[in-house]
Amino acid sequence: MRVLLLGLLATFFMAHDSHLQSNKKGEQFNISSELKLLSNGKKYMFSYRSNYLGYPTNWVKANETCAELNLHLATFHDETDLKAVWAETQTFLPLFGWWVSAKKDVDFLWHDGTKLKLDSPLWREEKVEKGHDCVYVSSFGKGKLNSNPCETNFFFICEQPDTVCRE
């Protein structure tokens, strides 16, 4: 009886652990083991490297997936953050695009409402094309931001919010 009770309590606490998440297949995993601390001091989850999220998808689904995990698509307010993330992508999958949180409404905005100006040094030199409303980072842009139609399937990068308790 004691073993059964301990087993039930362990199951209860594991199921309510704030770090346990479920992917779309219902598989549970520890979100902490999926996050990678980079040189800029922030933690990111790269969909390609994840055992549970390793698929390319459109921007809307990528954004929803990050939100379901209490994360957000990556945001870069300076070149330090962008360079740290881009360098990490080059270590395992250098020739693909990676969705980040900026999206065009009237202006390009990051998930937190901060404007991504078109003259920002984070952008690639080419002009943003009409209908290219979602932002990604790619090795073709040499670690700079590019835009593409939101329906394009890319891998994505989730970022742990600063307000989340870190281990």
C-alpha positions in Angstrom: 0.0 0.0 0.0 2.8 2.4 0.9 4.6 1.7 -2.4 1.3 2.3 -4.3 0.8 5.6 -2.5 4.3 6.8 -3.2 3.9 5.9 -6.8 0.7 7.8 -7.1 2.3 10.9 -5.4 5.3 10.7 -7.7 3.0 10.5 -10.7 1.0 13.5 -9.5 4.0 15.7 -8.9 5.7 14.7 -12.2 2.5 15.5 -14.1 2.3 18.9 -12.5 6.0 19.7 -12.9 6.1 23.1 -14.7 8.9 21.9 -16.8 7.0 19.0 -18.3 5.3 19.7 -21.6 3.5 17.7 -24.2 4.1 17.9 -27.9 1.3 17.6 -30.5 1.6 13.8 -30.3 0.9 13.9 -26.6 4.4 12.8 -25.7 5.6 14.4 -22.5 9.1 15.8 -22.2 11.1 18.1 -19.9 11.3 21.5 -21.5 14.5 22.3 -19.6 16.4 19.5 -21.4 15.4 21.0 -24.8 16.6 24.6 -24.0 20.1 25.6 -24.9 21.9 28.4 -23.1 23.8 30.6 -25.6 26.7 33.1 -25.2 24.2 36.0 -24.9 22.9 34.5 -21.6 19.5 33.5 -23.1 17.9 30.1 -23.6 16.5 28.9 -26.9 14.9 25.8 -28.3 15.7 24.9 -31.9 13.0 22.9 -33.6 15.4 20.9 -35.7 17.4 19.8 -32.6 14.4 19.0 -30.5 13.4 15.4 -30.1 9.8 16.5 -30.1 9.5 19.5 -32.5 11.9 18.5 -35.3 9.8 19.6 -38.3 9.6 22.7 -40.5 6.3 24.5 -40.4 4.7 27.9 -41.3 5.1 31.0 -39.1 1.7 30.8 -37.5 2.1 27.2 -36.4 5.7 27.9 -35.2 4.4 30.8 -33.1 1.6 28.7 -31.7 4.0 25.8 -30.9 6.3 28.1 -28.9 3.4 29.6 -27.0 2.1 26.1 -26.1 5.5 25.6 -24.5 5.3 28.9 -22.6 8.1 30.2 -24.9 7.9 32.7 -27.8 9.6 32.8 -31.2 13.0 34.3 -30.8 13.4 38.1 -30.7 16.6 40.0 -31.5 16.9 43.6 -30.3 20.6 43.7 -31.1 23.2 42.0 -33.2 24.7 40.2 -30.2 21.5 38.1 -29.8 21.2 37.5 -33.5 24.8 36.5 -33.9 24.6 34.1 -31.0 21.6 32.3 -32.4 22.8 32.3 -36.0 26.2 30.8 -34.9 24.3 28.0 -33.1 22.3 27.2 -36.2 25.5 26.9 -38.2 26.8 24.1 -35.9 24.1 21.7 -37.0 21.9 22.9 -39.9 23.5 25.8 -41.7 21.4 25.9 -45.0 17.9 26.4 -43.7 15.7 29.2 -42.6 14.5 29.7 -39.0 11.4 31.6 -38.1 11.7 34.3 -35.5 9.0 36.4 -33.9 8.9 39.5 -36.1 5.8 39.8 -38.3 4.4 42.6 -40.4 1.2 44.3 -39.5 1.7 47.8 -40.8 5.3 47.7 -39.6 7.4 44.8 -38.7 6.9 44.1 -35.0 8.6 41.7 -32.6 6.4 39.6 -30.3 6.7 42.2 -27.5 5.5 45.0 -29.8 8.9 46.5 -30.4 9.3 47.8 -33.9 11.8 46.2 -36.2 12.8 49.2 -38.4 13.6 48.5 -42.1 16.9 50.4 -41.7 18.0 48.2 -38.7 21.4 46.6 -39.1 19.7 43.2 -38.4 18.2 43.1 -41.9 19.9 41.8 -45.0 20.7 44.5 -47.5 18.1 43.6 -50.0 14.7 45.2 -49.8 11.7 43.5 -48.2 9.4 42.2 -50.9 5.6 42.8 -50.9 3.8 39.9 -49.3 6.8 38.8 -47.3 5.3 39.5 -43.9 7.1 37.1 -41.6 10.8 37.2 -40.6 13.4 34.5 -40.6 17.1 34.1 -40.2 19.1 32.1 -42.8 22.6 31.3 -43.7 21.9 32.7 -47.2 21.5 36.1 -45.5 24.8 35.5 -43.7 23.2 35.7 -40.3 20.9 38.6 -41.1 17.1 38.8 -41.1 15.1 38.2 -44.2 11.3 38.1 -44.8 9.2 35.6 -46.6 5.5 34.7 -47.0 4.2 33.4 -43.7 3.0 30.2 -45.3 6.6 29.1 -46.1 7.8 26.1 -44.1 10.9 26.7 -42.1 12.3 25.4 -38.8 11.9 27.8 -35.9 13.6 29.0 -32.8 11.7 29.4 -29.5 13.1 31.6 -26.8 12.5 31.4 -23.1 11.0 34.6 -21.7 13.1 36.5 -19.2 10.3 36.3 -16.7 10.4 32.5 -16.5 12.2 31.0 -13.5 15.6 29.7 -14.7 17.3 26.6 -13.3 
